[in-house]
Amino acid sequence: MPTEISGATGVNKIQTDAIEHLDLPSGSVLQVVRGTTSTNVAVTSNTPVSIGLSATITPKATSSKILIMFGVAGLVTDSTADRGFALAVYRGSTSLQAAGSDYADGYLYLPSSNDSQQYMSRSSGDYLDSPNTTSATTYNIYGSTYSSRSVDLNAGNSISHITLMEIAG
Protein backbone atom coordinates (compact mmCIF):
# COMPACT_ATOMS: atom_id res chain seq x y z
CA MET A 1 0.00 0.00 0.00
CA PRO A 2 1.55 3.34 -1.01
CA THR A 3 2.29 5.96 1.65
CA GLU A 4 0.59 9.31 1.18
CA ILE A 5 2.05 12.40 2.77
CA SER A 6 -0.42 15.18 3.20
CA GLY A 7 -0.02 18.43 5.05
CA ALA A 8 2.69 19.77 7.31
CA THR A 9 2.18 17.19 10.07
CA GLY A 10 3.09 14.16 7.92
CA VAL A 11 6.11 15.88 6.41
CA ASN A 12 7.32 17.15 9.79
CA LYS A 13 7.16 13.64 11.29
CA ILE A 14 9.27 12.22 8.49
CA GLN A 15 11.78 15.07 8.65
CA THR A 16 12.26 14.92 12.44
CA ASP A 17 11.87 11.11 12.70
CA ALA A 18 9.41 11.74 15.53
CA ILE A 19 6.51 9.48 16.34
CA GLU A 20 4.54 10.80 19.27
CA HIS A 21 3.21 8.53 22.02
CA LEU A 22 -0.33 9.48 20.99
CA ASP A 23 0.37 7.93 17.58
CA LEU A 24 0.83 4.46 19.11
CA PRO A 25 -2.11 2.06 19.45
CA SER A 26 -3.75 1.23 22.77
CA GLY A 27 -1.76 -1.39 24.64
CA SER A 28 1.64 -0.18 23.42
CA VAL A 29 4.44 0.10 25.96
CA LEU A 30 5.43 3.77 26.16
CA GLN A 31 8.24 3.55 28.73
CA VAL A 32 9.81 1.23 31.28
CA VAL A 33 11.34 2.22 34.64
CA ARG A 34 13.14 -0.13 37.04
CA GLY A 35 14.17 0.20 40.67
CA THR A 36 16.21 -2.16 42.84
CA THR A 37 17.39 -2.53 46.41
CA SER A 38 19.58 -4.95 48.30
CA THR A 39 19.17 -3.25 51.68
CA ASN A 40 17.90 -5.73 54.24
CA VAL A 41 14.74 -4.70 56.14
CA ALA A 42 13.61 -6.62 59.24
CA VAL A 43 9.81 -6.73 59.18
CA THR A 44 8.22 -7.68 62.50
CA SER A 45 4.63 -6.50 62.23
CA ASN A 46 1.44 -7.48 60.48
CA THR A 47 1.00 -3.74 59.75
CA PRO A 48 2.53 -3.06 56.30
CA VAL A 49 5.76 -1.02 56.25
CA SER A 50 7.82 0.34 53.37
CA ILE A 51 10.68 -2.02 52.52
CA GLY A 52 12.69 0.58 50.58
CA LEU A 53 11.75 -0.73 47.14
CA SER A 54 10.32 1.96 44.86
CA ALA A 55 10.41 3.52 41.39
CA THR A 56 9.02 6.74 39.92
CA ILE A 57 7.42 7.17 36.51
CA THR A 58 5.95 10.22 34.76
CA PRO A 59 3.06 9.06 32.55
CA LYS A 60 2.84 10.63 29.09
CA ALA A 61 -0.99 10.65 29.06
CA THR A 62 -3.76 10.61 31.66
CA SER A 63 -5.33 7.63 29.84
CA SER A 64 -2.22 5.48 30.39
CA LYS A 65 -2.14 2.50 32.71
CA ILE A 66 0.92 1.53 34.76
CA LEU A 67 1.83 -2.14 35.11
CA ILE A 68 3.80 -2.69 38.32
CA MET A 69 5.82 -5.92 38.62
CA PHE A 70 8.04 -6.80 41.57
CA GLY A 71 10.11 -9.54 43.18
CA VAL A 72 11.33 -9.65 46.79
CA ALA A 73 13.34 -12.23 48.76
CA GLY A 74 12.47 -13.12 52.36
CA LEU A 75 14.78 -14.90 54.81
CA VAL A 76 14.20 -16.63 58.15
CA THR A 77 17.25 -17.37 60.28
CA ASP A 78 15.88 -18.22 63.72
CA SER A 79 14.22 -21.36 65.01
CA THR A 80 10.57 -20.38 65.30
CA ALA A 81 8.24 -22.31 62.98
CA ASP A 82 5.64 -20.96 60.55
CA ARG A 83 6.98 -17.70 59.16
CA GLY A 84 5.50 -15.83 56.26
CA PHE A 85 5.18 -12.42 54.67
CA ALA A 86 2.86 -10.47 52.41
CA LEU A 87 3.74 -7.74 49.91
CA ALA A 88 1.52 -4.98 48.54
CA VAL A 89 1.79 -2.15 46.01
CA TYR A 90 1.36 1.45 47.19
CA ARG A 91 1.10 4.61 45.11
CA GLY A 92 3.04 6.99 47.33
CA SER A 93 1.81 6.02 50.81
CA THR A 94 -1.67 4.90 49.67
CA SER A 95 -2.36 1.18 49.35
CA LEU A 96 -3.71 0.10 45.97
CA GLN A 97 -4.90 -3.23 47.36
CA ALA A 98 -7.40 -4.11 50.05
CA ALA A 99 -5.94 -6.07 52.96
CA GLY A 100 -5.94 -9.76 52.21
CA SER A 101 -6.58 -9.42 48.48
CA ASP A 102 -4.17 -9.45 45.54
CA TYR A 103 -1.14 -9.55 47.81
CA ALA A 104 1.98 -11.42 46.77
CA ASP A 105 2.63 -13.91 49.53
CA GLY A 106 5.84 -15.63 50.54
CA TYR A 107 5.28 -18.46 52.96
CA LEU A 108 8.30 -19.65 54.88
CA TYR A 109 7.75 -22.81 56.86
CA LEU A 110 10.28 -24.29 59.26
CA PRO A 111 9.57 -27.97 59.89
CA SER A 112 10.27 -27.78 63.61
CA SER A 113 11.02 -25.16 66.22
CA ASN A 114 14.42 -26.78 66.76
CA ASP A 115 15.51 -26.25 63.15
CA SER A 116 18.37 -23.74 63.05
CA GLN A 117 18.78 -23.61 59.26
CA GLN A 118 18.13 -20.54 57.13
CA TYR A 119 15.13 -20.56 54.80
CA MET A 120 14.71 -18.23 51.84
CA SER A 121 11.62 -17.56 49.74
CA ARG A 122 11.29 -15.25 46.75
CA SER A 123 7.89 -13.73 46.14
CA SER A 124 6.71 -11.78 43.10
CA GLY A 125 3.56 -10.00 42.07
CA ASP A 126 2.02 -7.47 39.76
CA TYR A 127 -0.68 -4.82 39.75
CA LEU A 128 -2.26 -2.72 36.98
CA ASP A 129 -2.95 0.87 38.04
CA SER A 130 -4.81 3.75 36.35
CA PRO A 131 -3.26 6.83 37.99
CA ASN A 132 -5.05 9.36 35.68
CA THR A 133 -2.15 11.82 35.83
CA THR A 134 0.85 13.08 33.90
CA SER A 135 2.69 14.01 37.10
CA ALA A 136 5.62 12.02 38.48
CA THR A 137 4.18 9.05 40.37
CA THR A 138 6.10 6.88 42.83
CA TYR A 139 5.19 3.26 43.48
CA ASN A 140 6.40 1.55 46.66
CA ILE A 141 6.36 -2.04 47.85
CA TYR A 142 5.27 -2.56 51.45
CA GLY A 143 5.72 -5.73 53.47
CA SER A 144 4.15 -7.30 56.52
CA THR A 145 4.46 -10.61 58.37
CA TYR A 146 1.97 -13.18 59.49
CA SER A 147 1.35 -13.27 63.24
CA SER A 148 3.86 -10.41 63.78
CA ARG A 149 6.79 -12.80 63.36
CA SER A 150 10.13 -11.51 62.10
CA VAL A 151 11.21 -11.90 58.46
CA ASP A 152 14.11 -10.19 56.71
CA LEU A 153 13.09 -8.80 53.30
CA ASN A 154 15.51 -7.84 50.50
CA ALA A 155 17.66 -10.46 52.21
CA GLY A 156 20.38 -12.99 51.65
CA ASN A 157 22.55 -10.94 49.26
CA SER A 158 19.63 -10.82 46.86
CA ILE A 159 18.43 -7.87 44.82
CA SER A 160 14.74 -7.07 45.06
CA HIS A 161 13.26 -5.28 42.05
CA ILE A 162 10.28 -3.26 40.86
CA THR A 163 9.51 -2.59 37.19
CA LEU A 164 6.99 0.01 36.00
CA MET A 165 5.62 -0.12 32.45
CA GLU A 166 3.46 2.65 31.02
CA ILE A 167 0.81 1.15 28.74
CA ALA A 168 -1.01 3.38 26.23
CA GLY A 169 -4.73 3.70 26.98
FENQUI-V116608 format. One record per residue. N is the residue number from 1. RES is the residue in one letter. NEAR is the number of other C-alpha atoms within 10 Angstrom. Layout:
N,RES,NEAR
N,RES,NEAR
This chain:
1,M,3
2,P,4
3,T,5
4,E,7
5,I,11
6,S,8
7,G,8
8,A,8
9,T,10
10,G,11
11,V,12
12,N,12
13,K,12
14,I,11
15,Q,9
16,T,8
17,D,9
18,A,9
19,I,10
20,E,10
21,H,14
22,L,12
23,D,8
24,L,13
25,P,11
26,S,12
27,G,12
28,S,14
29,V,18
30,L,18
31,Q,16
32,V,13
33,V,14
34,R,16
35,G,16
36,T,18
37,T,17
38,S,18
39,T,18
40,N,20
41,V,17
42,A,17
43,V,23
44,T,19
45,S,17
46,N,16
47,T,13
48,P,19
49,V,19
50,S,18
51,I,23
52,G,19
53,L,21
54,S,24
55,A,19
56,T,17
57,I,19
58,T,14
59,P,23
60,K,19
61,A,19
62,T,14
63,S,15
64,S,24
65,K,21
66,I,26
67,L,17
68,I,22
69,M,17
70,F,25
71,G,20
72,V,27
73,A,23
74,G,28
75,L,24
76,V,26
77,T,15
78,D,16
79,S,16
80,T,17
81,A,16
82,D,16
83,R,22
84,G,22
85,F,30
86,A,21
87,L,25
88,A,27
89,V,29
90,Y,18
91,R,16
92,G,14
93,S,14
94,T,10
95,S,16
96,L,16
97,Q,13
98,A,9
99,A,12
100,G,10
101,S,8
102,D,16
103,Y,19
104,A,21
105,D,20
106,G,21
107,Y,18
108,L,19
109,Y,15
110,L,20
111,P,11
112,S,11
113,S,11
114,N,11
115,D,13
116,S,13
117,Q,10
118,Q,12
119,Y,15
120,M,19
121,S,18
122,R,18
123,S,18
124,S,17
125,G,17
126,D,18
127,Y,18
128,L,16
129,D,15
130,S,14
131,P,16
132,N,13
133,T,15
134,T,14
135,S,13
136,A,10
137,T,15
138,T,15
139,Y,24
140,N,25
141,I,26
142,Y,21
143,G,28
144,S,26
145,T,24
146,Y,17
147,S,13
148,S,15
149,R,18
150,S,22
151,V,27
152,D,21
153,L,27
154,N,26
155,A,23
156,G,17
157,N,10
158,S,16
159,I,15
160,S,25
161,H,21
162,I,24
163,T,20
164,L,24
165,M,21
166,E,25
167,I,23
168,A,23
169,G,17
